[in-house]
């Protein structure tokens, strides 16, 4: 009891000022300072947050994309080799798939042989064009020379004919003169004969009278001389007739000869003219341009056939090259859809390649966020896979339409069942740099989630 009372008495007598007076002033001052600092920090970060929020548009509906490449076959063929596997890194120009090329090689060899054969024919046809042109030129020269020869022959025959015509006139004059001379000689014969007969009669009569002594011997000698003279004159007259006849025959023969020569010359002119027409026809035939043009057309057709076969050869060469499928980019094999021994069709997808570079961000911003968005604006990027790493980029382009427009069943607001829904528009963002490092140190894979903030003010 006493103990208890004493204890109670002590308890009442002990001071209780500490419980009523509150915390120590030092602690209270520290708390006040801490609150003030916290408020200042909150104000600073709040102001920064508000400043950032009012100048940036942010969305977490964003992902890393890349222009995937579908590797397809251009021909229908059996797969012979596959040299890569899923997730394997490949380089541009690296062989991915080899198709069986047996048939393609055979077709290429056949097309190549056809091109060689047709090319030889085309060259031969072109040589025929040159040969035809040279032959035509030679024939033209020959026919031109023949025409000149026949023209000269016609001129010579015409000159000969003219000369023969003149000679005929001369010969005719000679005939006429010989005829006149013959007639004169013939006309002289009767007078000479009468003179001879008279001289003969006088001689006989004188001989009778001299024998009877009626006339002197001198008279007989005179009559005998007159008789001899008359007989000589008569003989000369007859000889002149013969000579005139011979001259007339010679003149007539010469006239006939000149007429024959003139006739021959005239006929020769006709022959030469006919030959000239023939030569002119040959020249016209040989100089016809259709001969060369026909050969040239054949050569052109042969050359066109060469071009057609070359196109077939190119197709065969391309098909042969298509049996080897190479990587067009540096990247990774994302998905392989083919196996060895499989027969693939043209255009069939064999595998998908993911670029190792050239990745970008597709950020789907609300339509209320893109009013001040422009190409080239700076972007802060945060990749979920690399927490705490700040990437920098810029806006490359904005989609021309909302995603809804590219859906299988786009909204039709004109139906009357319209419910307004805020649309999203894809924005493509390219990476520029990363703080405290290189982009190559942070592999970016398509499909990764990111958060983007575009500086719009």
Beta strands, then each sheet from edge to edge (+ up, - down):
strand 1: 56-65
strand 2: 69-72
strand 3: 77-82
strand 4: 89-90
strand 5: 95-99
strand 6: 324-326
strand 7: 331-336
strand 8: 343-344
strand 9: 349-355
strand 10: 360-366
strand 11: 378-383
strand 12: 390-398
strand 13: 424-434
strand 14: 449-455
sheet 1: 1+ 10- 13+ 12- 11+ 14- 1+
sheet 2: 2+ 9- 7+ 4-
sheet 3: 6+ 5- 3+ 8-
end
